Amino acid sequence: MHAKHLITLKITIMNFSNKKVLRVFTSPHSKNVWGNIETIGWKKVGQNSTDGVTNMAIILNAARANNKTVSGTIDASNLISILYL
């Protein structure tokens, strides 16, 4: 007789709205962009296409430089997957 095992996965997706970008970190390495988002902390930008990561870096830096807020989504991998200015 085989025992049945129940596996429960918790997938968390967090949406956020109107948050300041406190800091942005990038490096010369491919797709390495991080944003320090108000009340959320440091989150890495999702590993989309190279252009997608670059576009999110531009959004984060534009928001920081112009004192604007961003909205978006942190995915189940704890990465920024969607970002709006």
Backbone as XML, in Angstrom:
<?xml version="1.0"?>
<chain id="A" units="angstrom">
  <residue number="1" name="MET">
    <atom name="N" x="0.840" y="-1.174" z="0.000"/>
    <atom name="CA" x="0.000" y="0.000" z="0.000"/>
    <atom name="C" x="0.894" y="1.249" z="0.000"/>
  </residue>
  <residue number="2" name="HIS">
    <atom name="N" x="0.572" y="2.188" z="-0.855"/>
    <atom name="CA" x="1.356" y="3.412" z="-0.960"/>
    <atom name="C" x="0.646" y="4.533" z="-0.210"/>
  </residue>
  <residue number="3" name="ALA">
    <atom name="N" x="1.432" y="5.289" z="0.518"/>
    <atom name="CA" x="0.880" y="6.443" z="1.232"/>
    <atom name="C" x="0.743" y="7.603" z="0.252"/>
  </residue>
  <residue number="4" name="LYS">
    <atom name="N" x="-0.309" y="8.320" z="0.374"/>
    <atom name="CA" x="-0.513" y="9.502" z="-0.465"/>
    <atom name="C" x="0.002" y="10.712" z="0.299"/>
  </residue>
  <residue number="5" name="HIS">
    <atom name="N" x="0.664" y="11.580" z="-0.417"/>
    <atom name="CA" x="1.211" y="12.784" z="0.192"/>
    <atom name="C" x="0.502" y="13.997" z="-0.400"/>
  </residue>
  <residue number="6" name="LEU">
    <atom name="N" x="0.150" y="14.897" z="0.452"/>
    <atom name="CA" x="-0.485" y="16.137" z="0.023"/>
    <atom name="C" x="0.559" y="17.241" z="0.073"/>
  </residue>
  <residue number="7" name="ILE">
    <atom name="N" x="0.768" y="17.873" z="-1.052"/>
    <atom name="CA" x="1.712" y="18.976" z="-1.124"/>
    <atom name="C" x="0.916" y="20.242" z="-1.402"/>
  </residue>
  <residue number="8" name="THR">
    <atom name="N" x="1.115" y="21.220" z="-0.557"/>
    <atom name="CA" x="0.431" y="22.491" z="-0.717"/>
    <atom name="C" x="1.455" y="23.549" z="-1.080"/>
  </residue>
  <residue number="9" name="LEU">
    <atom name="N" x="1.236" y="24.233" z="-2.166"/>
    <atom name="CA" x="2.101" y="25.318" z="-2.583"/>
    <atom name="C" x="1.378" y="26.635" z="-2.386"/>
  </residue>
  <residue number="10" name="LYS">
    <atom name="N" x="2.071" y="27.562" z="-1.802"/>
    <atom name="CA" x="1.485" y="28.883" z="-1.628"/>
    <atom name="C" x="2.186" y="29.827" z="-2.599"/>
  </residue>
  <residue number="11" name="ILE">
    <atom name="N" x="1.428" y="30.310" z="-3.546"/>
    <atom name="CA" x="1.964" y="31.252" z="-4.528"/>
    <atom name="C" x="1.429" y="32.624" z="-4.176"/>
  </residue>
  <residue number="12" name="THR">
    <atom name="N" x="2.353" y="33.505" z="-3.864"/>
    <atom name="CA" x="1.964" y="34.844" z="-3.439"/>
    <atom name="C" x="2.343" y="35.852" z="-4.517"/>
  </residue>
  <residue number="13" name="ILE">
    <atom name="N" x="1.390" y="36.622" z="-4.907"/>
    <atom name="CA" x="1.621" y="37.731" z="-5.826"/>
    <atom name="C" x="1.149" y="38.980" z="-5.106"/>
  </residue>
  <residue number="14" name="MET">
    <atom name="N" x="2.008" y="39.986" z="-5.039"/>
    <atom name="CA" x="1.662" y="41.202" z="-4.321"/>
    <atom name="C" x="1.616" y="42.380" z="-5.275"/>
  </residue>
  <residue number="15" name="ASN">
    <atom name="N" x="0.488" y="43.041" z="-5.311"/>
    <atom name="CA" x="0.361" y="44.277" z="-6.070"/>
    <atom name="C" x="0.656" y="45.443" z="-5.137"/>
  </residue>
  <residue number="16" name="PHE">
    <atom name="N" x="1.241" y="46.491" z="-5.692"/>
    <atom name="CA" x="1.488" y="47.698" z="-4.898"/>
    <atom name="C" x="1.152" y="48.920" z="-5.742"/>
  </residue>
  <residue number="17" name="SER">
    <atom name="N" x="0.776" y="49.993" z="-5.059"/>
    <atom name="CA" x="0.364" y="51.208" z="-5.764"/>
    <atom name="C" x="0.973" y="52.443" z="-5.124"/>
  </residue>
  <residue number="18" name="ASN">
    <atom name="N" x="1.330" y="53.387" z="-5.968"/>
    <atom name="CA" x="1.774" y="54.709" z="-5.536"/>
    <atom name="C" x="2.877" y="54.666" z="-4.484"/>
  </residue>
  <residue number="19" name="LYS">
    <atom name="N" x="3.934" y="53.950" z="-4.787"/>
    <atom name="CA" x="5.088" y="53.832" z="-3.883"/>
    <atom name="C" x="6.263" y="54.614" z="-4.449"/>
  </residue>
  <residue number="20" name="LYS">
    <atom name="N" x="6.989" y="55.294" z="-3.562"/>
    <atom name="CA" x="8.192" y="56.004" z="-3.981"/>
    <atom name="C" x="9.320" y="55.017" z="-4.239"/>
  </residue>
  <residue number="21" name="VAL">
    <atom name="N" x="10.166" y="55.368" z="-5.179"/>
    <atom name="CA" x="11.382" y="54.607" z="-5.419"/>
    <atom name="C" x="12.475" y="55.299" z="-4.603"/>
  </residue>
  <residue number="22" name="LEU">
    <atom name="N" x="12.957" y="54.612" z="-3.576"/>
    <atom name="CA" x="13.933" y="55.211" z="-2.676"/>
    <atom name="C" x="15.353" y="55.132" z="-3.221"/>
  </residue>
  <residue number="23" name="ARG">
    <atom name="N" x="15.683" y="54.030" z="-3.868"/>
    <atom name="CA" x="17.011" y="53.838" z="-4.454"/>
    <atom name="C" x="16.906" y="52.866" z="-5.634"/>
  </residue>
  <residue number="24" name="VAL">
    <atom name="N" x="17.881" y="52.958" z="-6.530"/>
    <atom name="CA" x="17.977" y="52.027" z="-7.655"/>
    <atom name="C" x="19.417" y="51.545" z="-7.723"/>
  </residue>
  <residue number="25" name="PHE">
    <atom name="N" x="19.594" y="50.248" z="-7.954"/>
    <atom name="CA" x="20.926" y="49.682" z="-8.120"/>
    <atom name="C" x="20.983" y="48.926" z="-9.440"/>
  </residue>
  <residue number="26" name="THR">
    <atom name="N" x="22.025" y="49.198" z="-10.198"/>
    <atom name="CA" x="22.289" y="48.427" z="-11.413"/>
    <atom name="C" x="23.770" y="48.083" z="-11.432"/>
  </residue>
  <residue number="27" name="SER">
    <atom name="N" x="24.113" y="47.088" z="-12.206"/>
    <atom name="CA" x="25.521" y="46.726" z="-12.372"/>
    <atom name="C" x="25.758" y="46.442" z="-13.850"/>
  </residue>
  <residue number="28" name="PRO">
    <atom name="N" x="27.012" y="46.287" z="-14.245"/>
    <atom name="CA" x="27.279" y="46.009" z="-15.659"/>
    <atom name="C" x="26.894" y="44.589" z="-16.079"/>
  </residue>
  <residue number="29" name="HIS">
    <atom name="N" x="26.464" y="43.783" z="-15.137"/>
    <atom name="CA" x="26.067" y="42.414" z="-15.457"/>
    <atom name="C" x="24.685" y="42.402" z="-16.106"/>
  </residue>
  <residue number="30" name="SER">
    <atom name="N" x="24.465" y="41.478" z="-16.984"/>
    <atom name="CA" x="23.201" y="41.402" z="-17.719"/>
    <atom name="C" x="22.017" y="41.205" z="-16.784"/>
  </residue>
  <residue number="31" name="LYS">
    <atom name="N" x="20.995" y="42.004" z="-16.966"/>
    <atom name="CA" x="19.718" y="41.893" z="-16.253"/>
    <atom name="C" x="19.857" y="41.980" z="-14.735"/>
  </residue>
  <residue number="32" name="ASN">
    <atom name="N" x="20.728" y="42.842" z="-14.249"/>
    <atom name="CA" x="20.902" y="42.992" z="-12.802"/>
    <atom name="C" x="20.447" y="44.377" z="-12.368"/>
  </residue>
  <residue number="33" name="VAL">
    <atom name="N" x="19.145" y="44.512" z="-12.113"/>
    <atom name="CA" x="18.539" y="45.776" z="-11.701"/>
    <atom name="C" x="17.721" y="45.533" z="-10.442"/>
  </residue>
  <residue number="34" name="TRP">
    <atom name="N" x="17.912" y="46.388" z="-9.446"/>
    <atom name="CA" x="17.199" y="46.295" z="-8.174"/>
    <atom name="C" x="16.571" y="47.648" z="-7.852"/>
  </residue>
  <residue number="35" name="GLY">
    <atom name="N" x="15.409" y="47.635" z="-7.221"/>
    <atom name="CA" x="14.767" y="48.854" z="-6.774"/>
    <atom name="C" x="14.407" y="48.746" z="-5.297"/>
  </residue>
  <residue number="36" name="ASN">
    <atom name="N" x="14.671" y="49.808" z="-4.557"/>
    <atom name="CA" x="14.253" y="49.882" z="-3.158"/>
    <atom name="C" x="12.939" y="50.657" z="-3.149"/>
  </residue>
  <residue number="37" name="ILE">
    <atom name="N" x="11.850" y="49.930" z="-2.980"/>
    <atom name="CA" x="10.513" y="50.503" z="-3.072"/>
    <atom name="C" x="9.986" y="50.796" z="-1.664"/>
  </residue>
  <residue number="38" name="GLU">
    <atom name="N" x="9.421" y="51.981" z="-1.507"/>
    <atom name="CA" x="8.875" y="52.420" z="-0.219"/>
    <atom name="C" x="7.989" y="51.346" z="0.425"/>
  </residue>
  <residue number="39" name="THR">
    <atom name="N" x="8.244" y="51.027" z="1.668"/>
    <atom name="CA" x="7.557" y="50.040" z="2.521"/>
    <atom name="C" x="7.708" y="48.588" z="2.047"/>
  </residue>
  <residue number="40" name="ILE">
    <atom name="N" x="8.377" y="48.372" z="0.927"/>
    <atom name="CA" x="8.559" y="47.014" z="0.407"/>
    <atom name="C" x="10.007" y="46.566" z="0.564"/>
  </residue>
  <residue number="41" name="GLY">
    <atom name="N" x="10.929" y="47.467" z="0.323"/>
    <atom name="CA" x="12.346" y="47.145" z="0.409"/>
    <atom name="C" x="12.951" y="46.833" z="-0.945"/>
  </residue>
  <residue number="42" name="TRP">
    <atom name="N" x="14.150" y="46.268" z="-0.913"/>
    <atom name="CA" x="14.876" y="45.954" z="-2.139"/>
    <atom name="C" x="14.261" y="44.753" z="-2.839"/>
  </residue>
  <residue number="43" name="LYS">
    <atom name="N" x="13.957" y="44.927" z="-4.111"/>
    <atom name="CA" x="13.432" y="43.837" z="-4.944"/>
    <atom name="C" x="14.160" y="43.865" z="-6.278"/>
  </residue>
  <residue number="44" name="LYS">
    <atom name="N" x="14.489" y="42.688" z="-6.763"/>
    <atom name="CA" x="15.144" y="42.573" z="-8.063"/>
    <atom name="C" x="14.085" y="42.600" z="-9.163"/>
  </residue>
  <residue number="45" name="VAL">
    <atom name="N" x="14.442" y="43.216" z="-10.274"/>
    <atom name="CA" x="13.552" y="43.234" z="-11.429"/>
    <atom name="C" x="13.552" y="41.836" z="-12.048"/>
  </residue>
  <residue number="46" name="GLY">
    <atom name="N" x="12.364" y="41.360" z="-12.406"/>
    <atom name="CA" x="12.215" y="40.037" z="-13.002"/>
    <atom name="C" x="13.094" y="39.844" z="-14.218"/>
  </residue>
  <residue number="47" name="GLN">
    <atom name="N" x="13.460" y="38.621" z="-14.456"/>
    <atom name="CA" x="14.381" y="38.292" z="-15.533"/>
    <atom name="C" x="13.670" y="38.132" z="-16.865"/>
  </residue>
  <residue number="48" name="ASN">
    <atom name="N" x="13.033" y="39.204" z="-17.297"/>
    <atom name="CA" x="12.361" y="39.237" z="-18.595"/>
    <atom name="C" x="13.425" y="39.286" z="-19.685"/>
  </residue>
  <residue number="49" name="SER">
    <atom name="N" x="13.067" y="39.759" z="-20.804"/>
    <atom name="CA" x="14.052" y="39.984" z="-21.863"/>
    <atom name="C" x="15.000" y="41.094" z="-21.414"/>
  </residue>
  <residue number="50" name="THR">
    <atom name="N" x="16.147" y="41.171" z="-22.047"/>
    <atom name="CA" x="17.110" y="42.226" z="-21.720"/>
    <atom name="C" x="16.467" y="43.597" z="-21.874"/>
  </residue>
  <residue number="51" name="ASP">
    <atom name="N" x="15.691" y="43.792" z="-22.949"/>
    <atom name="CA" x="15.015" y="45.071" z="-23.163"/>
    <atom name="C" x="13.985" y="45.345" z="-22.072"/>
  </residue>
  <residue number="52" name="GLY">
    <atom name="N" x="13.272" y="44.313" z="-21.625"/>
    <atom name="CA" x="12.280" y="44.487" z="-20.568"/>
    <atom name="C" x="12.913" y="44.936" z="-19.264"/>
  </residue>
  <residue number="53" name="VAL">
    <atom name="N" x="14.049" y="44.358" z="-18.915"/>
    <atom name="CA" x="14.752" y="44.752" z="-17.696"/>
    <atom name="C" x="15.273" y="46.180" z="-17.834"/>
  </residue>
  <residue number="54" name="THR">
    <atom name="N" x="15.802" y="46.515" z="-18.998"/>
    <atom name="CA" x="16.275" y="47.883" z="-19.247"/>
    <atom name="C" x="15.135" y="48.881" z="-19.121"/>
  </residue>
  <residue number="55" name="ASN">
    <atom name="N" x="13.972" y="48.556" z="-19.675"/>
    <atom name="CA" x="12.818" y="49.457" z="-19.585"/>
    <atom name="C" x="12.393" y="49.674" z="-18.142"/>
  </residue>
  <residue number="56" name="MET">
    <atom name="N" x="12.413" y="48.615" z="-17.324"/>
    <atom name="CA" x="12.054" y="48.774" z="-15.917"/>
    <atom name="C" x="13.097" y="49.607" z="-15.170"/>
  </residue>
  <residue number="57" name="ALA">
    <atom name="N" x="14.364" y="49.473" z="-15.546"/>
    <atom name="CA" x="15.409" y="50.312" z="-14.949"/>
    <atom name="C" x="15.157" y="51.777" z="-15.273"/>
  </residue>
  <residue number="58" name="ILE">
    <atom name="N" x="14.745" y="52.044" z="-16.492"/>
    <atom name="CA" x="14.433" y="53.420" z="-16.898"/>
    <atom name="C" x="13.257" y="53.955" z="-16.085"/>
  </residue>
  <residue number="59" name="ILE">
    <atom name="N" x="12.217" y="53.149" z="-15.910"/>
    <atom name="CA" x="11.051" y="53.566" z="-15.110"/>
    <atom name="C" x="11.460" y="53.863" z="-13.677"/>
  </residue>
  <residue number="60" name="LEU">
    <atom name="N" x="12.232" y="52.962" z="-13.062"/>
    <atom name="CA" x="12.666" y="53.163" z="-11.676"/>
    <atom name="C" x="13.488" y="54.445" z="-11.534"/>
  </residue>
  <residue number="61" name="ASN">
    <atom name="N" x="14.433" y="54.652" z="-12.453"/>
    <atom name="CA" x="15.275" y="55.848" z="-12.386"/>
    <atom name="C" x="14.506" y="57.127" z="-12.674"/>
  </residue>
  <residue number="62" name="ALA">
    <atom name="N" x="13.564" y="57.079" z="-13.612"/>
    <atom name="CA" x="12.752" y="58.262" z="-13.910"/>
    <atom name="C" x="11.886" y="58.635" z="-12.710"/>
  </residue>
  <residue number="63" name="ALA">
    <atom name="N" x="11.309" y="57.631" z="-12.058"/>
    <atom name="CA" x="10.484" y="57.896" z="-10.873"/>
    <atom name="C" x="11.332" y="58.499" z="-9.755"/>
  </residue>
  <residue number="64" name="ARG">
    <atom name="N" x="12.503" y="57.938" z="-9.528"/>
    <atom name="CA" x="13.395" y="58.430" z="-8.472"/>
    <atom name="C" x="13.845" y="59.853" z="-8.762"/>
  </residue>
  <residue number="65" name="ALA">
    <atom name="N" x="14.260" y="60.113" z="-9.982"/>
    <atom name="CA" x="14.790" y="61.426" z="-10.353"/>
    <atom name="C" x="13.736" y="62.516" z="-10.330"/>
  </residue>
  <residue number="66" name="ASN">
    <atom name="N" x="12.475" y="62.150" z="-10.610"/>
    <atom name="CA" x="11.409" y="63.147" z="-10.717"/>
    <atom name="C" x="10.410" y="63.101" z="-9.559"/>
  </residue>
  <residue number="67" name="ASN">
    <atom name="N" x="10.766" y="62.380" z="-8.499"/>
    <atom name="CA" x="9.923" y="62.280" z="-7.305"/>
    <atom name="C" x="8.500" y="61.822" z="-7.641"/>
  </residue>
  <residue number="68" name="LYS">
    <atom name="N" x="8.415" y="60.824" z="-8.518"/>
    <atom name="CA" x="7.130" y="60.239" z="-8.907"/>
    <atom name="C" x="6.970" y="58.897" z="-8.206"/>
  </residue>
  <residue number="69" name="THR">
    <atom name="N" x="5.759" y="58.385" z="-8.180"/>
    <atom name="CA" x="5.513" y="57.083" z="-7.581"/>
    <atom name="C" x="5.315" y="56.037" z="-8.673"/>
  </residue>
  <residue number="70" name="VAL">
    <atom name="N" x="5.501" y="54.777" z="-8.283"/>
    <atom name="CA" x="5.292" y="53.662" z="-9.204"/>
    <atom name="C" x="4.268" y="52.699" z="-8.619"/>
  </residue>
  <residue number="71" name="SER">
    <atom name="N" x="3.675" y="51.929" z="-9.484"/>
    <atom name="CA" x="2.765" y="50.851" z="-9.104"/>
    <atom name="C" x="3.217" y="49.612" z="-9.866"/>
  </residue>
  <residue number="72" name="GLY">
    <atom name="N" x="2.900" y="48.444" z="-9.320"/>
    <atom name="CA" x="3.314" y="47.245" z="-10.020"/>
    <atom name="C" x="2.973" y="45.978" z="-9.274"/>
  </residue>
  <residue number="73" name="THR">
    <atom name="N" x="3.701" y="44.915" z="-9.609"/>
    <atom name="CA" x="3.455" y="43.593" z="-9.048"/>
    <atom name="C" x="4.772" y="42.919" z="-8.693"/>
  </residue>
  <residue number="74" name="ILE">
    <atom name="N" x="4.799" y="42.306" z="-7.506"/>
    <atom name="CA" x="5.891" y="41.424" z="-7.103"/>
    <atom name="C" x="5.364" y="40.015" z="-7.317"/>
  </residue>
  <residue number="75" name="ASP">
    <atom name="N" x="6.072" y="39.210" z="-8.099"/>
    <atom name="CA" x="5.573" y="37.872" z="-8.438"/>
    <atom name="C" x="5.935" y="36.826" z="-7.378"/>
  </residue>
  <residue number="76" name="ALA">
    <atom name="N" x="5.557" y="35.593" z="-7.636"/>
    <atom name="CA" x="5.775" y="34.504" z="-6.681"/>
    <atom name="C" x="7.260" y="34.228" z="-6.448"/>
  </residue>
  <residue number="77" name="SER">
    <atom name="N" x="8.114" y="34.660" z="-7.356"/>
    <atom name="CA" x="9.563" y="34.500" z="-7.188"/>
    <atom name="C" x="10.182" y="35.675" z="-6.444"/>
  </residue>
  <residue number="78" name="ASN">
    <atom name="N" x="9.342" y="36.589" z="-5.952"/>
    <atom name="CA" x="9.762" y="37.778" z="-5.202"/>
    <atom name="C" x="10.512" y="38.780" z="-6.087"/>
  </residue>
  <residue number="79" name="LEU">
    <atom name="N" x="10.144" y="38.830" z="-7.359"/>
    <atom name="CA" x="10.747" y="39.742" z="-8.324"/>
    <atom name="C" x="9.709" y="40.746" z="-8.812"/>
  </residue>
  <residue number="80" name="ILE">
    <atom name="N" x="10.168" y="41.938" z="-9.168"/>
    <atom name="CA" x="9.260" y="42.918" z="-9.781"/>
    <atom name="C" x="8.958" y="42.426" z="-11.188"/>
  </residue>
  <residue number="81" name="SER">
    <atom name="N" x="7.693" y="42.112" z="-11.443"/>
    <atom name="CA" x="7.325" y="41.580" z="-12.756"/>
    <atom name="C" x="6.543" y="42.571" z="-13.613"/>
  </residue>
  <residue number="82" name="ILE">
    <atom name="N" x="5.865" y="43.515" z="-12.963"/>
    <atom name="CA" x="5.105" y="44.544" z="-13.676"/>
    <atom name="C" x="5.409" y="45.866" z="-12.994"/>
  </residue>
  <residue number="83" name="LEU">
    <atom name="N" x="5.578" y="46.912" z="-13.781"/>
    <atom name="CA" x="5.892" y="48.219" z="-13.217"/>
    <atom name="C" x="5.265" y="49.316" z="-14.071"/>
  </residue>
  <residue number="84" name="TYR">
    <atom name="N" x="4.575" y="50.247" z="-13.405"/>
    <atom name="CA" x="3.948" y="51.388" z="-14.076"/>
    <atom name="C" x="4.445" y="52.665" z="-13.435"/>
  </residue>
  <residue number="85" name="LEU">
    <atom name="N" x="4.622" y="53.688" z="-14.244"/>
    <atom name="CA" x="5.023" y="55.007" z="-13.757"/>
    <atom name="C" x="3.810" y="55.895" z="-13.703"/>
  </residue>
</chain>
